[in-house]
Amino acid sequence: MERKVSKKPGGTAADERAARLKAALKANLGRRKGQAKARASADEGVAPEGSPQSDVDSGAGEG
């Protein structure tokens, strides 16, 4: 059976919660995209893509 969702102005508590979560998710995604873009532009000349970074420690040989 299919649930019918009514688009009432007030909405139910579940609808309001879903709208809040949707807005929060969209804002979070926007922040994360901005952070990734900032990191990419900051790292732009540090190491070519696909090459190992010198500041990453693999932990090999430490005891």
mmCIF file of the C-alpha atoms, coordinates in Angstrom:
data_MODEL
# 
_entry.id   MODEL 
# 
loop_
_atom_site.group_PDB 
_atom_site.id 
_atom_site.type_symbol 
_atom_site.label_atom_id 
_atom_site.label_alt_id 
_atom_site.label_comp_id 
_atom_site.label_asym_id 
_atom_site.label_entity_id 
_atom_site.label_seq_id 
_atom_site.pdbx_PDB_ins_code 
_atom_site.Cartn_x 
_atom_site.Cartn_y 
_atom_site.Cartn_z 
_atom_site.occupancy 
_atom_site.B_iso_or_equiv 
_atom_site.pdbx_formal_charge 
_atom_site.auth_seq_id 
_atom_site.auth_comp_id 
_atom_site.auth_asym_id 
_atom_site.auth_atom_id 
_atom_site.pdbx_PDB_model_num 
ATOM 1  C CA . MET A 1 1  ? 0.000  0.000  0.000  1.00 0.00 ? 1  MET A CA 1 
ATOM 2  C CA . GLU A 1 2  ? 1.135  3.510  -0.722 1.00 0.00 ? 2  GLU A CA 1 
ATOM 3  C CA . ARG A 1 3  ? 1.172  6.243  1.918  1.00 0.00 ? 3  ARG A CA 1 
ATOM 4  C CA . LYS A 1 4  ? -0.319 9.535  0.876  1.00 0.00 ? 4  LYS A CA 1 
ATOM 5  C CA . VAL A 1 5  ? 1.458  12.580 2.219  1.00 0.00 ? 5  VAL A CA 1 
ATOM 6  C CA . SER A 1 6  ? -0.637 15.687 2.556  1.00 0.00 ? 6  SER A CA 1 
ATOM 7  C CA . LYS A 1 7  ? 0.998  19.061 2.080  1.00 0.00 ? 7  LYS A CA 1 
ATOM 8  C CA . LYS A 1 8  ? -0.738 20.964 4.867  1.00 0.00 ? 8  LYS A CA 1 
ATOM 9  C CA . PRO A 1 9  ? 0.607  24.394 5.843  1.00 0.00 ? 9  PRO A CA 1 
ATOM 10 C CA . GLY A 1 10 ? 1.229  23.328 9.439  1.00 0.00 ? 10 GLY A CA 1 
ATOM 11 C CA . GLY A 1 11 ? 2.398  19.813 8.691  1.00 0.00 ? 11 GLY A CA 1 
ATOM 12 C CA . THR A 1 12 ? 2.937  17.074 11.194 1.00 0.00 ? 12 THR A CA 1 
ATOM 13 C CA . ALA A 1 13 ? 5.810  16.826 13.608 1.00 0.00 ? 13 ALA A CA 1 
ATOM 14 C CA . ALA A 1 14 ? 7.445  14.207 11.373 1.00 0.00 ? 14 ALA A CA 1 
ATOM 15 C CA . ASP A 1 15 ? 7.167  16.494 8.341  1.00 0.00 ? 15 ASP A CA 1 
ATOM 16 C CA . GLU A 1 16 ? 8.667  19.405 10.261 1.00 0.00 ? 16 GLU A CA 1 
ATOM 17 C CA . ARG A 1 17 ? 11.492 17.202 11.518 1.00 0.00 ? 17 ARG A CA 1 
ATOM 18 C CA . ALA A 1 18 ? 12.182 15.949 7.988  1.00 0.00 ? 18 ALA A CA 1 
ATOM 19 C CA . ALA A 1 19 ? 12.307 19.526 6.710  1.00 0.00 ? 19 ALA A CA 1 
ATOM 20 C CA . ARG A 1 20 ? 14.737 20.540 9.481  1.00 0.00 ? 20 ARG A CA 1 
ATOM 21 C CA . LEU A 1 21 ? 16.961 17.534 8.795  1.00 0.00 ? 21 LEU A CA 1 
ATOM 22 C CA . LYS A 1 22 ? 16.919 18.258 5.069  1.00 0.00 ? 22 LYS A CA 1 
ATOM 23 C CA . ALA A 1 23 ? 17.960 21.856 5.652  1.00 0.00 ? 23 ALA A CA 1 
ATOM 24 C CA . ALA A 1 24 ? 20.702 20.836 8.091  1.00 0.00 ? 24 ALA A CA 1 
ATOM 25 C CA . LEU A 1 25 ? 22.022 18.218 5.673  1.00 0.00 ? 25 LEU A CA 1 
ATOM 26 C CA . LYS A 1 26 ? 22.111 20.739 2.839  1.00 0.00 ? 26 LYS A CA 1 
ATOM 27 C CA . ALA A 1 27 ? 23.959 23.284 4.998  1.00 0.00 ? 27 ALA A CA 1 
ATOM 28 C CA . ASN A 1 28 ? 26.434 20.625 6.183  1.00 0.00 ? 28 ASN A CA 1 
ATOM 29 C CA . LEU A 1 29 ? 27.095 19.509 2.616  1.00 0.00 ? 29 LEU A CA 1 
ATOM 30 C CA . GLY A 1 30 ? 27.717 23.104 1.576  1.00 0.00 ? 30 GLY A CA 1 
ATOM 31 C CA . ARG A 1 31 ? 30.224 23.579 4.414  1.00 0.00 ? 31 ARG A CA 1 
ATOM 32 C CA . ARG A 1 32 ? 32.020 20.339 3.589  1.00 0.00 ? 32 ARG A CA 1 
ATOM 33 C CA . LYS A 1 33 ? 32.254 21.256 -0.101 1.00 0.00 ? 33 LYS A CA 1 
ATOM 34 C CA . GLY A 1 34 ? 33.683 24.635 0.852  1.00 0.00 ? 34 GLY A CA 1 
ATOM 35 C CA . GLN A 1 35 ? 36.234 23.030 3.154  1.00 0.00 ? 35 GLN A CA 1 
ATOM 36 C CA . ALA A 1 36 ? 37.268 20.532 0.485  1.00 0.00 ? 36 ALA A CA 1 
ATOM 37 C CA . LYS A 1 37 ? 37.625 23.310 -2.070 1.00 0.00 ? 37 LYS A CA 1 
ATOM 38 C CA . ALA A 1 38 ? 39.743 25.349 0.364  1.00 0.00 ? 38 ALA A CA 1 
ATOM 39 C CA . ARG A 1 39 ? 41.976 22.353 1.109  1.00 0.00 ? 39 ARG A CA 1 
ATOM 40 C CA . ALA A 1 40 ? 42.387 21.620 -2.587 1.00 0.00 ? 40 ALA A CA 1 
ATOM 41 C CA . SER A 1 41 ? 43.412 25.184 -3.371 1.00 0.00 ? 41 SER A CA 1 
ATOM 42 C CA . ALA A 1 42 ? 45.758 25.292 -0.350 1.00 0.00 ? 42 ALA A CA 1 
ATOM 43 C CA . ASP A 1 43 ? 47.400 22.004 -1.355 1.00 0.00 ? 43 ASP A CA 1 
ATOM 44 C CA . GLU A 1 44 ? 47.565 22.994 -5.028 1.00 0.00 ? 44 GLU A CA 1 
ATOM 45 C CA . GLY A 1 45 ? 51.337 22.960 -5.629 1.00 0.00 ? 45 GLY A CA 1 
ATOM 46 C CA . VAL A 1 46 ? 52.390 21.051 -2.536 1.00 0.00 ? 46 VAL A CA 1 
ATOM 47 C CA . ALA A 1 47 ? 52.264 17.548 -4.001 1.00 0.00 ? 47 ALA A CA 1 
ATOM 48 C CA . PRO A 1 48 ? 51.179 16.375 -7.432 1.00 0.00 ? 48 PRO A CA 1 
ATOM 49 C CA . GLU A 1 49 ? 48.027 14.318 -7.513 1.00 0.00 ? 49 GLU A CA 1 
ATOM 50 C CA . GLY A 1 50 ? 48.654 10.617 -6.910 1.00 0.00 ? 50 GLY A CA 1 
ATOM 51 C CA . SER A 1 51 ? 52.061 11.070 -5.316 1.00 0.00 ? 51 SER A CA 1 
ATOM 52 C CA . PRO A 1 52 ? 52.677 10.230 -1.656 1.00 0.00 ? 52 PRO A CA 1 
ATOM 53 C CA . GLN A 1 53 ? 52.819 13.175 0.709  1.00 0.00 ? 53 GLN A CA 1 
ATOM 54 C CA . SER A 1 54 ? 55.998 13.654 2.702  1.00 0.00 ? 54 SER A CA 1 
ATOM 55 C CA . ASP A 1 55 ? 54.220 14.555 5.952  1.00 0.00 ? 55 ASP A CA 1 
ATOM 56 C CA . VAL A 1 56 ? 52.235 11.301 6.098  1.00 0.00 ? 56 VAL A CA 1 
ATOM 57 C CA . ASP A 1 57 ? 53.894 8.767  8.413  1.00 0.00 ? 57 ASP A CA 1 
ATOM 58 C CA . SER A 1 58 ? 53.157 5.168  7.530  1.00 0.00 ? 58 SER A CA 1 
ATOM 59 C CA . GLY A 1 59 ? 54.434 3.946  10.878 1.00 0.00 ? 59 GLY A CA 1 
ATOM 60 C CA . ALA A 1 60 ? 56.728 1.369  9.308  1.00 0.00 ? 60 ALA A CA 1 
ATOM 61 C CA . GLY A 1 61 ? 59.931 0.696  11.159 1.00 0.00 ? 61 GLY A CA 1 
ATOM 62 C CA . GLU A 1 62 ? 58.874 2.296  14.403 1.00 0.00 ? 62 GLU A CA 1 
ATOM 63 C CA . GLY A 1 63 ? 58.981 0.244  17.435 1.00 0.00 ? 63 GLY A CA 1 
# 
